[in-house]
Amino acid sequence: MKIRAIRVHNVGRFAEPFAIEGLTGGLDVMAEGNEFGKSTLFRAIEAVFQIKHTVKGQAVEAMRPYGGGDPLIEADFSSADGVYRIRKQFGRRASAELSDLTSGRTMARGQEAEDELAGLVGMADGKPSRFGLLWVGQRKSLDPADPDTDAATGKFKDRGERGELQAAIEREIETVTSGAEVRVVRNRVAALLSPYTGGRQGQPKSGSELERALKERDRLKAGLDAARKAEADLSERVDRLERLLSERTERYSDAALGDLERAAGESRLAYDAARDARARLDRAEAVKAKAMAAASTAGSLLAEFDRKLSRLDQLDAEIQRAEPQGAELGRQAAAARRHLAEAENVVSSLESGEHAARAILAAHAQFERRQDVAIRLERLSRDLAASRTLEREIAEADATLQSTRLTADLAKVIEVADSQVTRLVDKLAAAAPAVEIELLPTALGRVSVDGQTVLGSGTFQAPRPLRIEIDGIGTILVAPGAGTDRRDAEQRLATERRALASALSAAGVGSASEAVEKRRDCLTREQALKLARQSLSNLAPGGVAVLVEEVAALQDQHVGLPAGTLLSDPADVEARLARLATDRRAAGDSLDQARKTDQQAGEAERAYRAACDRRLSGRQELDALLPPVGVRQSERARLQKALADAETAANDAVREAAAFSEQAPTEPLLDALRRESEAASALLRTAERRAKELAAEIGGLEGELKAAGENGSGTSVAALVGELALADATVARFEAIKRGLALLDTALSNAERETQNRFLRPVIHRLQPYLTELFPGGEVRFSEGFKAATLVRNGVSEAIGGLSDGTREQLAVMVRLAFGRLLSDAGTPTPVILDDALVYADDDRIARMFNVLEQAARHHQVLVLTCRSEVFSRLGGSRLKAQPWVPHMH
């Protein structure tokens, strides 16, 4: 099979009909830029040969362009039987038509066309078959050429690819026969071995004889282990009972528990006595602390009383010393206040003088402003008068121009029509015959032209019939030719004259020259009007109304400003104002100094009064805290006596606490006695608890031993040993069968691998020339299922999956080319299509791959779609170009 043409409409980027014609069936190359639609063409080829026209849903939507429409794909292809055309429409108007291009007949339509196409291209059961193996879409060139294997999951997926290759090889060699027999035997062995190894992780299958024998052996082993354990447990319980009885007799008898109870009681009594002695000491210490606190309080009260009396005497002395200072501060404050008042009067007087001088200067400024307003008002009034005059002139000129009927457009129409009439008249005159008359003297007065006597020789034009009369002889009629051009010119002349007359009438003029003069006068008036408007804009940019408002505003300002004359020279006033300002600043400095002095005197006086107030307030507070003056000495004597009594009581408490301290234990000793008592009590409780545990455990063991004796435990161990020996023999027999079948399977596998190697030789034979081009001396080894597994170079095997992207891509392309040549040699030639492949190849490798592609194209069609125009220019073959296509409508 070879593709000869592909045509698309409403497919992806091809919203308009396009076609790729003239495919040679050898090496065909389309090199176009990105987004041209090469991958769209690839998918269109896949769709027309592999997808039924009745498909719906996402498959159709993926083909449609953004603007919508039903995809139409048409392909011409040839095979050994002839040349055919398949045409498919997808979507709402789905259809399919298969035609024989040799005979020109339609072979089938609809589903029959699909069935006939499948037979012609060899797509059995609707599987992609060799197309899926040899047609490599964009970004798929790195996928290994692994037939019937999903590239995404690596799992087997039957696409008919392996079957196609096997069928091609079967037609070439006989090895497949023995290989099939080996597979039959190996499948039988695998079926026999499956019950022994077909479970999870190579274990026997559930329900198989081996699995049942293993379970029975495991059950017997578990039973024997349980029986032996029960026998061991019985012996262990007897030993345990003896140990427990011995422990109770030796350590937890009634006598031993009594000794522990007495020791605990004695420890508790010793601790209680020590604790009571310590409590008496603590109470004595508390009394001592209280007595000493009372003595300290009495001492503090007496000291505080003496401090208050001393502070009271100190305040009285300070008050007496401060009285002369207060009088002096009062005199200083009064003098500062007088000086401040004088300074303020001087500053006020100077400020009044400055205010009067500024008032005179303000009056002068108002006078000058009034004069300025009067000047501006006079100028604006003149501009207003001139503007109103211009407004009138503009209105008159505008009215005159508006009244004229000769507009610029109408003047242009008259000019064009007059020019056409003149041109046509000249044209007719130039084409009219000319009559030359030369009279003899005797003929003067005897010849007339169109009724006018000819008085001498001359030439007469005849744009219309010309009548020449000769007295006494006859009449000569000279007429211009009646050709088509002349009649057309005369008709156009009549039309242009009517148009000219109509335009002259509309303009109110009698002739074209009058229209020209009248239009020239209009233009002069328009220019004058433009100048007048410009002058008005210069005089009144905002308009006459704005100018009127400005004049009115200035008149209001002029009226509002006071009239009068100047009474003083402004320069003298400004000099006086400067002197007053200087004096005021000096007076201000004196005023600031007076204020500072007044502030300082006031602050000193206030500080003195505040100190006096604090002393008097402190004295009053002390008087309120102390008893009346008459009883203060007796109160002091009372406080002295209270201090003496408290000191005596404190001394007594100290002696009593010292006495108890000699009898009471220390804190560490008391703590040691407490721990000893607690340890003795804990030991007693532990012994009592253990005695109870021993009694319970001994009772339980005695009951278990009694029950075991009644049940006869341990009697089945011998029987279980015999049953287990029989089960071991059964398992050993099945294991021997399993080993024998596994050994046989290994031998059959080796034989099948040897058969597989011979089976793959046709593929390797066709791959080797391509491989030598890139890797001289290299070898590709295949695994089961035609999968290229390793590359051998220089005696080193490398897994293809671990090679670089470029090498993997090149190997994948070469393997597909080898598959393509194998199919072609077997009589089923199929195009190899590569969409943007060899993207990872360097300059050297891609040049060699071009040689490989050219070699392959000698055996079957190779269609290359690429965006790398410059690089692929070195590749031979035929260059393909898209061209518009007009689909034949059915």
C-alpha positions, 0 to 999 in steps of 0.5 A: 500500500502507498498513499498518493494524496491526502485532502482535508476540510474542516479538520483541525487547523484546516478550516478551508479545503487543502490537499497534498497531492503528488506523493511518489510512494518512495521518500516523501518529505513535507517540511513546514513551520510550526502550527502549519498543521503537519500533525493535523495531517498525520491524524487525518491519515490515521482517521481516514484509514483507521476510524469509522465514519460513524464515530461520535463524541470526543473523537469527532470534536478532536478533529473539528476546527475552532470554528466548527464544521463537519470534518471531511478527509479524502485519501488516494492510495494504491495497492497491488490490485489498483488505485483507490480513493476513500472519502469520509465525512464525520459528524452530523453528515457522516458518510463513507465512499470507496472508489476505484480510480482505475475504472472510475466506479464507486465500489461501496458506501457507508459500512460496506465501504469501511469493510472493503477498505479494511480488506484492502489495507489489511485491518482485520477485526478493526485493529490498527495492526501494522499501521499502529506499528509503523505510523509514529505521531508527534512526541512518540518517536522516543517510544520503543518499537514494542509491538502490542505493548502500551507505551504508557503502562508497559502492559500487553495490549492486542493491536494485531501488531505481533500477529502481523509480524509473525504472519510475515515471518511465517511466509519466509521461514519454517522455524515457526512450526517447531516453535509452535510445537514447543509452545504447545508442550510448554503450555501443557507443562505450565498447566500441570505446574500451575497448581504447584506455583500458580498462587501468590508469590509462587505458592501453590494454588488454593485448593490444589493437592499440594496446598491441601497436603501442606495445610494438613501437615501444618495442622498436625504440626500445630497439634503436636506442638500443642500436645507437647506444650500441654505436657511441658506445662503440666510438669512446669505447674508441679514445679511452680507449686512446689516453689510457691509452697516453699516460699510461703513456708520460709518467708510468709508464715504466721510467725514471720508476719507477726515479727514484721507487725511488731517491728512496724509498731515499735518504729511508729511509737518511736516516731510519734514520741520524736514528733511530739518533742519537736512540736513542743519546740516549735511552739516555744520558738513561736512564743519567742518570735512573738515576744521578740516582735513585741519588743521590736514594736515597742522600740519602734514606737518609742523611736518614732515618738522621739523622731516626731518631737525632733522634727517639730522643733526643726520646723519651728526653727526653720519658720523663724529663720525664713521670715526676713527672706519673705519680706525681701522677696515681696519688695523685689516682686513689686519693683519687677511688676512696676518696671513691666507696666512701664515697658508695656506702655512704651511698646503700646505707644510705638505700635499705635504709631506704626498702625497710623503709618500703615493706614497712610500707606494703605490709603496711598495704595488704594489711590494708586489702584483706583488710577490703575483701574481707571486706565484699564477701564478706558482701554477695555471700553475702547476694545468693547466698542471696536468689538461691537463694530466688528460683530456688526461687520461680521454679521453683514458679511456672513448674511451676504455670503449666506444669501449667495446661491453660488456655493463652492460645490456648485462652482466646482460643478460649473467648472467641471461641466464647462471644461467637459463642454469645451473639451468635447467641442474641441474634440468634435471640431478636430474630427470634423471635415474642413472645407477650403474655398478659394474664389476667382475674382469673377465668383465674388458674391456668388458663393454663400455658406450656411446662408452667409455670402463668402467674400473671399477665400477661407477654410470652413469647419463642418462639425455639423452639415454645412450647406454651400450654395453657388449662384447659377450652379447649385448647392453643395452639402458637406456633412461630417461622418456618422461614426459611433464615436462621433454620436457618443461625443455629441450625446455626451456634449448635449448631456454636459451642456444640460448639466452646465445650464442646470448648474448656472441656473441654480447659481443664478449666473448666465455663464461660466465666466460670470460664475468664476467672477462671482465665486472670486468675489465670494472668496474675497468676502470670506477672507475678509470675514475670516480676518474680521473674526480673527481681529474679534478673537484677538480683542475679545478671546472669550467673546463680547459678552465676557468683555462686557462683564469685565468692563462692568466689573472694573466700573464697580471696582472704580466706584468702590475705591475712595477718591481723594488726594495724597496728604503725605509723601509715602517715602517719609511715611515709610521712613517714619514706619521704619524708625518706629519699628526699630524703636518697637523692637528695642522696646520689645527687648526691654519688655521681654527682659522686664517680663523675665525679671517679673517671672523670676521674682514671682517664681521666687516669691511663690517658691518661698510661700510654698516652702512656708506652706509646706513647713506649716502643713508639716507642723500641723500634721505632727501636732495632730499625730502627737498628744497634747503638749502637756502630756507628751513627756508622760507618754514618752515615759509610758513607751519607755516602760512598755519597751522594758517589759517587752524585752524582759518577756522576750528574754524569758521566751528565749531561755524556754526555747533553748531548754526545749531545743536540747530535748527535741530531735533535729529535723534530719533525725525526725525525717529518718525516724519517719522513713523508718516507720513508713518502711516498716509499715510498707514491708508489713503490707507487702508481706501480707499482700504476697501471702494472699497472692501465694494462697490464691496461686497455690489454690489455682495450681492445685485445682489445675493439676487435679483437672489435668489428672482427670482429663489424661493430658499428654496421651496423644503425642505419640499418635500425632508423631505418626500422623505427621510422618505420613503427612511429610511423606505426602508433601515430599511426593508433591514437591518432587513432582513440582521440581520435575515439572519446573526442570522440564519447563526450564528445558522447554524455555531454553528450547523456545528461546533458541527457536525465538532467536531463529524466528527473529533472524528475518527482522535482524537481517533487515535491521542490520544494514540500517544499524551498521550505518550508525553503529558499525559492528553493533547488534540489537538483541530482541526479547519475547514479543519482538521487543528490542531489549539490548544494544551490543557495541564493542562486546558490551551489552547495554539496556536500550532503556538506559541509553540517551534520548537520541540513541533510543529515538534512532533505534526505535525509528530503525526498528520500525523501518526494519518492520516496514521492510519485512512487511514489504518483502512479505507482500504487504508493503505499508508506508512508514510515517514519521511526524517530527521524528529525529529531534534528538539527533546531532549533526553527524547522526542525523546525516546518517539517519537520512541515509537510512531513510533513503535506503528504506524508501527503496523498499516501501513508502516513507513519509516524513513530516518535519518543522526543521526545513533547513536541517531536512533540506539535506534529506533526499526524496520528493518535497510536498506542498499543500495547495487549495482544494475544491471538494466535489460535493456529493 
